[in-house]
Amino acid sequence: MLTETTMPDGNAADVLVVGNGPVGAVLAILLAQLGHQVTVLERRPRPYRLPRATSFDGETARLLAATGIGPRLAHVTEPATGYQWRTADGAVLLDIAFTTDGQFGWPDASTMHQPALEELMAERASELAGVRLHRGHEVTNISDGEHGVTVTAACDNGEAEFSARWVVGCDGASSFVRDHLDVPVTDLGFSYEWLLCDVELRHERSFEPTNVQVCDPARPTTLVGSGPGHRRWEFMRLPGESSAELNREATAWRLLAPHGVTPDRANLLRSTTYIFQARWAERWQAGHVLLAGDAAHLMPPFAGQGMCSGIRDVTNLAWKLDLVLSGRAGPALLDTYTAERREQVRASILASVQLGRVICMTDPAAAAERDATVLAGAAVRGTGRPEAPTPLATGLLRRNPATGDPAAGAGIVMPQGRVGADGREGLFDDVVGRGFVLLTTDGPLALGEERLAFLRELPAHVRRVVPGPPDARADAEIVDHAGVYIDFLARHDATAVLVRPDYQVFGVAAGPAATAGLVDDLRVQLASVVLA
């Protein structure tokens, strides 16, 4: 059971997580599901009841589902229909359509009320014996030793000490853990102040599309869904405008009124100003202490990737910590964590900054030129689906022997479709399982006992997939209902794909010999963990 009081004999753990927001909670759950003992220290004595993030993408939905809350997500989320940029007079500059059946088996984008999502994760954590949560414990010191870490926290009883083999700071933008490590930080110096208004609607309203960015130089404005019955408006502070004046409830109601949001129609849950930043830590690990989420990086909100990036961080980290804690890989494996995630996060931050520079224009002449340029080019304006996640550029991936670069297909996120196997039908992750997956269209693989033993030890799911409707080839291991896996392999001229537990493709191969080599590549890299 999840415990919120200090346990006299419960102060030692495999991993200690600082911070119990969505990022810290996901890490704790993933590790506990793998059989590890996790201590979570949260400085707030009670759950935070106001929203911060408002949405997540389809890949993140898949990662959240890996914590066991997948069947419950629909109760606290709503699929978003799309994202538009509009000029002040309503002309569409950008139009991205979302679907409820995205490439990862989940809606392309889902809106949420963050406190409700955190309640789901708390319920899930309470089902796991390996998670111990200590609220009202603010970390004041971290002492890293040869074999583990001692953490001191202030609490109602004065001070408490905890020990763990590894510590992960998921303690947000003002992270104590990051400051304690004194790691270098790259700051792009791109920031603006916005008024954030979280609203609970008293009457059902339809917003189409769900998310809109009004690129009005007179007042750049953001309108987004934030879960059932909730919505957020954000208004940029204008040059020469007082922060104090903007940060008044009367100002919030004045700015909301043109959008049909008035005190008789909605409850204003919160109105407050915030200043976004664009920065990342250069090192996410020092000794036995690591960083994740906002403790490691901050980004403008325009691509909606803040919380998503943090959840990707800990999903990447959890399976690596699992291998290290269980002795199946050496601590050097964790060197790949910073190398892999920092580059992906850097790409997300740069993309968010680029969007922000377009959106945050307050010069009427510059905004008019922007609008005219975009509207003149239909290909630029366009419509489309969300872009695929940035592939991994380095780390634990199959490599081209000639160049050392990731081999073709390596580093992308494996899509997910519906399959039938073992008398069940559903999403691949639920039917086949999570963790390492070796999927092939070949018949029984002649991998040899040594390779099969390695795959069993990981452990990895080794399965064969065939095309067909739900009733086809009853003798096949996996029937690919929608052709997601058959098509993926065909696009990469491959008969096999090896996927990591974070759904990143380690590599693809064509034919039995190349598939055996693919397994050998993973085994060698896990043994040596040599970064290109």
C-alpha positions in Angstrom: 0.0 0.0 0.0 1.0 3.6 -0.5 2.1 5.0 2.8 2.1 8.7 3.6 3.7 8.5 7.1 7.3 8.0 8.0 8.0 4.3 8.6 10.7 3.5 11.2 12.1 0.7 9.1 11.1 2.0 5.7 13.8 4.6 5.1 15.9 2.5 2.7 15.0 2.0 -0.9 16.5 1.1 -4.3 15.5 4.5 -5.7 14.5 7.7 -4.0 12.4 10.1 -6.0 12.2 13.7 -5.0 8.9 15.2 -6.1 5.5 13.6 -6.6 4.2 15.4 -9.6 3.3 13.4 -12.7 6.9 12.8 -13.7 8.0 11.6 -10.2 4.8 9.5 -9.9 5.3 7.8 -13.2 8.9 6.9 -12.4 7.9 5.5 -9.0 5.2 3.3 -10.5 7.3 2.0 -13.3 10.1 1.0 -11.0 7.7 -0.6 -8.4 6.0 -2.6 -11.2 9.5 -4.0 -12.0 9.9 -5.1 -8.4 12.0 -2.3 -6.9 11.5 -0.5 -3.6 10.9 3.2 -4.2 10.7 6.1 -1.7 9.0 9.3 -2.8 9.6 12.6 -0.9 7.1 15.4 -1.6 7.5 18.8 0.0 3.8 19.6 -0.1 1.8 18.1 2.8 -1.3 17.7 0.6 -1.9 17.1 -3.1 -1.8 20.2 -5.2 -5.4 20.9 -6.4 -4.8 23.4 -9.3 -3.9 22.4 -12.9 -0.6 23.1 -14.5 -0.2 21.0 -17.6 -3.4 20.8 -19.7 -2.8 18.1 -22.3 -0.5 15.3 -23.5 0.1 13.7 -26.9 -0.5 10.1 -28.1 3.0 8.9 -27.3 2.6 10.1 -23.7 -0.8 8.5 -23.4 0.9 5.2 -24.3 3.6 5.9 -21.7 1.0 6.7 -19.1 -0.9 3.5 -20.0 2.3 1.6 -19.1 1.8 2.5 -15.5 -1.5 0.6 -15.4 -3.9 3.5 -15.6 -4.8 3.1 -19.3 -8.3 1.8 -18.8 -9.0 4.8 -16.5 -7.6 7.6 -18.6 -10.8 8.1 -20.5 -12.5 9.2 -17.2 -10.3 12.2 -16.8 -9.4 13.2 -20.3 -11.1 14.3 -23.6 -9.6 13.8 -27.0 -8.6 17.1 -28.7 -9.9 17.7 -32.2 -7.2 19.9 -33.5 -4.9 22.9 -33.1 -5.3 26.1 -35.1 -3.4 29.4 -35.4 -5.6 32.3 -36.3 -5.0 35.9 -37.2 -6.8 38.7 -35.3 -9.6 38.6 -37.9 -9.9 34.8 -37.8 -8.0 33.7 -40.9 -6.4 30.3 -40.4 -2.5 30.3 -40.4 -2.0 26.8 -39.3 -4.5 23.9 -39.0 -3.4 20.6 -37.5 -6.2 18.0 -37.3 -6.1 15.4 -34.5 -7.6 11.9 -34.6 -8.8 9.7 -31.8 -7.0 6.7 -33.4 -3.4 7.9 -33.5 -0.2 6.2 -34.6 0.5 5.0 -31.0 -2.9 3.5 -30.4 -4.2 6.6 -28.5 -5.7 9.9 -29.5 -3.2 12.3 -31.1 -3.8 14.7 -28.2 -5.8 14.5 -25.0 -6.8 17.3 -22.7 -6.9 16.7 -19.0 -7.5 18.3 -15.6 -4.1 17.6 -14.0 -5.3 17.1 -10.4 -7.7 14.3 -11.7 -4.7 12.7 -13.5 -2.6 12.8 -10.4 -5.5 11.2 -8.4 -5.4 8.3 -10.9 -1.7 7.9 -10.4 -2.0 8.0 -6.7 -4.6 5.3 -6.9 -2.3 3.2 -9.0 0.6 3.8 -6.6 -1.5 2.7 -3.7 -1.9 -0.7 -5.4 1.9 -1.3 -5.4 3.7 -2.6 -2.3 7.0 -1.1 -3.5 6.0 2.6 -3.3 6.3 4.6 -0.1 5.3 8.3 -0.2 6.3 10.8 2.4 4.4 14.1 2.2 5.5 17.2 3.9 9.2 16.2 3.5 11.4 18.9 1.9 14.8 17.7 0.9 17.6 19.8 2.6 20.7 17.8 1.9 22.0 15.0 -0.4 25.2 13.0 0.5 26.4 10.7 -2.3 28.7 7.9 -1.4 30.4 5.0 -3.1 27.5 2.6 -2.9 24.5 4.9 -2.6 23.0 8.2 -1.3 21.8 9.6 2.0 19.0 12.2 1.8 18.0 14.5 4.6 14.5 16.0 4.6 12.8 18.6 6.9 9.4 17.4 8.2 7.0 18.0 11.0 9.2 15.9 13.3 12.3 17.9 12.6 14.5 15.9 10.2 14.4 12.5 8.7 17.1 10.6 6.9 16.6 8.2 3.9 19.0 6.1 2.0 18.8 4.7 -1.5 21.1 3.3 -4.2 19.9 6.0 -6.6 18.2 9.4 -6.3 16.2 11.1 -9.0 15.2 14.7 -8.8 11.8 15.3 -10.2 11.3 18.4 -8.1 10.3 20.9 -10.8 11.6 24.2 -12.1 13.0 25.4 -8.7 14.7 22.0 -8.2 16.7 21.6 -5.0 18.4 18.6 -6.5 19.6 20.4 -9.6 20.9 23.3 -7.6 22.6 20.9 -5.2 24.4 19.2 -8.1 25.4 22.6 -9.4 25.2 21.4 -13.0 25.8 23.9 -15.9 22.5 25.1 -17.6 22.0 26.5 -21.1 19.4 29.3 -21.1 18.3 30.6 -24.5 17.0 33.8 -22.8 13.6 33.5 -24.5 10.8 34.3 -22.1 7.6 36.2 -21.9 5.0 36.8 -19.1 1.5 35.6 -19.6 -1.7 35.6 -17.5 -3.0 32.1 -17.1 -6.8 31.7 -16.4 -8.1 28.3 -15.5 -11.9 28.1 -15.8 -14.5 25.6 -14.9 -17.5 26.0 -17.2 -21.0 25.9 -15.6 -22.7 25.0 -18.9 -21.5 22.6 -21.6 -20.0 24.4 -24.6 -18.4 23.2 -27.8 -15.0 24.5 -28.9 -13.9 23.7 -32.4 -11.1 23.0 -32.7 -10.2 22.3 -29.2 -7.0 24.3 -29.1 -6.6 27.8 -30.7 -3.7 30.2 -30.8 -4.9 33.8 -31.7 -1.8 35.5 -33.2 -3.2 39.0 -32.5 -0.4 41.6 -32.0 -2.9 43.6 -29.9 -2.9 40.6 -27.4 -1.5 37.2 -28.3 -4.0 34.7 -26.8 -4.1 31.0 -26.2 -7.3 28.9 -25.8 -7.0 25.3 -24.8 -9.0 22.5 -23.4 -8.0 21.2 -20.0 -10.1 18.1 -19.4 -13.9 17.5 -19.0 -15.6 20.7 -18.0 -12.4 22.7 -17.8 -10.7 25.2 -20.1 -7.7 27.5 -20.0 -7.2 31.0 -21.5 -3.8 32.6 -21.5 -3.1 36.3 -22.3 0.3 37.7 -23.1 1.6 40.8 -21.1 2.0 43.6 -23.6 5.1 45.9 -23.7 4.7 48.7 -21.2 1.9 46.8 -19.4 2.3 46.4 -15.6 2.6 42.9 -14.3 0.7 43.9 -11.2 -2.2 45.2 -13.3 -2.3 42.1 -15.4 -2.2 39.8 -12.4 -5.6 41.0 -11.0 -8.8 39.0 -11.0 -10.7 41.9 -12.5 -8.3 41.9 -15.4 -8.8 38.2 -15.9 -12.6 38.7 -16.1 -12.2 41.6 -18.5 -10.0 39.6 -20.9 -12.3 36.6 -20.7 -15.5 38.4 -21.4 -15.1 38.6 -25.2 -14.8 34.8 -25.2 -18.2 34.4 -23.5 -16.6 33.6 -20.1 -18.3 35.6 -17.4 -18.9 35.1 -13.6 -22.4 33.8 -14.3 -21.2 31.2 -16.8 -18.0 30.0 -15.3 -15.9 29.6 -12.1 -12.4 31.1 -12.3 -10.3 28.5 -10.6 -7.1 30.5 -10.9 -5.7 33.6 -12.5 -2.0 34.1 -12.2 0.9 35.3 -14.2 3.8 33.1 -15.1 7.0 33.6 -17.1 8.0 30.7 -19.3 11.7 29.8 -19.9 13.8 27.9 -22.5 16.6 26.1 -20.7 18.2 22.7 -20.1 20.8 21.3 -17.8 23.9 20.1 -19.6 24.4 17.1 -17.2 21.5 15.1 -15.9 23.6 12.9 -13.6 26.3 13.3 -11.0 27.3 10.1 -9.3 24.2 8.3 -8.0 21.9 11.4 -8.4 19.9 12.1 -11.6 17.5 14.7 -12.9 14.2 14.4 -14.8 11.4 16.6 -16.0 11.3 20.3 -15.2 14.3 19.8 -12.9 16.3 19.1 -16.1 14.6 21.3 -18.6 12.0 24.0 -19.1 10.4 25.0 -22.4 7.8 27.4 -23.8 4.3 26.0 -23.8 3.5 26.4 -27.5 4.2 22.8 -28.6 2.6 21.3 -25.4 5.7 19.2 -24.7 6.7 20.1 -21.1 5.1 17.3 -19.1 5.3 15.0 -22.1 9.1 15.4 -22.2 9.3 14.7 -18.5 7.4 11.5 -18.8 9.6 10.5 -21.7 12.6 11.2 -19.4 11.5 8.8 -16.7 10.3 6.1 -19.1 13.8 6.1 -20.6 15.4 6.1 -17.2 13.2 3.4 -15.5 14.2 0.4 -17.7 17.9 1.4 -17.5 17.7 1.7 -13.7 16.0 -1.7 -13.6 18.8 -3.3 -15.6 21.5 -1.7 -13.4 19.7 -2.5 -10.1 19.3 -6.1 -11.1 22.9 -6.4 -12.2 22.0 -7.1 -15.8 23.9 -4.0 -16.9 26.6 -1.9 -15.4 26.1 1.7 -14.1 27.6 3.0 -17.3 24.3 2.2 -19.0 22.9 5.4 -17.3 25.4 7.5 -19.3 23.0 7.0 -22.2 20.2 8.6 -20.3 21.5 12.2 -20.5 22.9 11.7 -24.0 19.6 10.4 -25.4 17.1 12.6 -23.6 19.0 15.9 -23.6 19.2 16.0 -27.4 15.5 15.1 -27.8 14.6 17.8 -25.3 16.9 20.3 -26.9 15.1 19.8 -30.2 11.7 20.2 -28.5 12.8 23.4 -26.8 14.2 24.9 -30.0 10.9 24.0 -31.8 8.9 25.6 -29.0 11.0 28.8 -29.2 10.6 29.0 -32.9 6.8 28.7 -32.5 6.9 31.3 -29.7 8.8 33.8 -31.8 6.0 33.7 -34.3 3.2 33.8 -31.8 4.5 36.4 -29.5 4.7 39.2 -32.0 3.3 42.5 -30.8 4.5 44.7 -33.6 1.5 45.3 -35.9 3.7 45.7 -39.0 5.7 42.6 -38.3 2.5 40.6 -37.6 0.9 41.8 -40.8 3.9 40.7 -42.8 3.8 37.3 -41.0 0.1 36.8 -41.8 0.5 37.8 -45.5 3.5 35.5 -46.0 1.8 32.5 -44.4 -1.6 33.1 -46.1 0.1 33.5 -49.5 1.5 30.0 -49.3 -1.1 27.2 -49.1 1.6 24.6 -48.7 2.9 26.6 -45.7 -0.5 27.1 -44.2 -1.7 23.6 -45.0 -3.4 21.1 -42.8 -2.0 17.9 -41.4 -1.4 15.5 -38.6 1.0 16.1 -35.7 4.7 15.6 -36.5 6.4 12.3 -35.4 8.6 12.5 -32.3 12.2 13.5 -32.9 14.2 10.3 -33.4 17.0 9.5 -31.0 20.3 10.7 -32.4 22.7 8.8 -30.1 22.7 6.3 -27.3 21.7 2.6 -27.2 20.9 2.1 -30.9 22.0 -0.1 -33.7 24.7 1.7 -35.7 26.0 1.9 -39.2 29.4 0.1 -39.1 30.8 2.5 -41.6 29.8 5.8 -40.0 28.8 5.0 -36.4 25.6 6.9 -36.9 22.3 5.2 -36.0 21.3 2.6 -38.6 18.2 3.1 -40.8 15.1 2.7 -38.6 16.9 3.0 -35.3 15.8 5.7 -32.9 12.3 6.2 -34.0 9.3 5.5 -31.8 7.6 2.2 -32.7 3.9 2.7 -33.7 1.2 0.7 -32.1 -1.8 -1.1 -33.6 -4.5 -3.6 -32.6 -3.5 -7.2 -32.8 -4.8 -10.6 -31.9 -2.7 -13.2 -30.0 -3.1 -15.9 -27.4 -6.9 -15.7 -27.6 -7.0 -11.9 -26.9 -7.5 -8.9 -29.1 -6.5 -5.3 -28.3 -3.6 -2.9 -28.4 -0.2 -4.5 -28.9 1.2 -3.4 -25.5 -1.8 -4.9 -23.7 -2.0 -8.1 -25.6 1.7 -9.0 -26.1 3.3 -7.1 -23.2 5.7 -4.3 -22.5 9.5 -4.4 -22.2 11.9 -5.4 -24.9 10.2 -6.8 -28.0 11.7 -8.7 -31.0 9.1 -8.9 -33.7 9.6 -10.8 -36.9 7.8 -12.0 -40.0 10.1 -14.9 -40.4 9.2 -18.4 -39.2 10.8 -19.8 -36.0 14.1 -18.0 -35.5 17.3 -20.0 -35.4 19.0 -17.6 -32.9 20.9 -20.3 -31.0 20.6 -21.0 -27.3 23.1 -18.3 -26.2 21.1 -15.5 -27.9 17.7 -16.9 -26.7 19.1 -17.1 -23.1 20.1 -13.4 -23.4 16.7 -12.5 -24.6 15.0 -14.4 -21.8 17.2 -12.7 -19.2 16.3 -9.2 -20.4 13.5 -10.3 -20.6 12.2 -9.8 -24.1 9.0 -10.9 -25.9 10.1 -12.8 -29.1 7.1 -13.1 -31.4 6.1 -13.6 -35.0 3.6 -11.5 -36.8 1.4 -12.2 -39.8 -1.1 -10.1 -41.7 -4.8 -10.7 -41.8 -8.2 -9.9 -40.4 -9.1 -11.0 -36.8 -10.1 -14.5 -37.9 -7.1 -15.2 -40.1 -4.3 -17.6 -39.3 -5.4 -18.8 -36.0 -2.1 -20.7 -35.6 0.0 -17.5 -35.9 1.5 -15.9 -32.9 0.3 -12.4 -33.6 -2.3 -11.3 -36.2 -1.8 -7.7 -37.4 -5.3 -6.5 -37.7 -4.6 -3.1 -39.3 -1.3 -3.9 -40.9 0.7 -1.5 -38.6 3.6 -3.9 -38.1 3.7 -5.5 -41.5 3.7 -2.0 -43.1 6.4 -0.8 -40.7 8.7 -3.6 -41.6 8.0 -3.3 -45.3 8.8 0.5 -45.2 12.2 -0.4 -43.7 12.9 -3.4 -46.0 13.1 -5.5 -42.9 11.7 -8.8 -41.5 12.5 -8.0 -37.9 12.5 -5.1 -35.5 13.9 -5.0 -32.0 12.2 -2.5 -29.7 13.3 -1.1 -26.3 11.1 -0.8 -23.3 10.6 2.9 -23.9 9.2 2.0 -27.4 12.3 3.4 -29.2 13.4 1.2 -32.0 16.9 -0.3 -31.3 17.1 -1.5 -34.9 15.7 -3.4 -37.8 17.0 -6.4 -39.8 16.3 -8.3 -43.0 16.6 -12.1 -42.8 17.5 -14.6 -40.1 21.3 -13.9 -40.1 20.8 -10.1 -39.8 18.3 -10.7 -37.0 20.8 -12.7 -35.1 23.3 -9.9 -35.6 20.7 -7.4 -34.3 20.4 -9.4 -31.1 24.2 -9.5 -30.9 24.5 -5.7 -31.3 22.2 -5.2 -28.3 24.0 -7.7 -26.2 27.4 -6.1 -26.9 26.2 -2.6 -26.3 24.6 -3.5 -23.0 27.8 -5.2 -21.9 30.1 -2.3 -23.0 27.7 0.8 -23.2 30.0 2.6 -25.6 28.6 5.9 -26.9 29.4 7.1 -30.4 
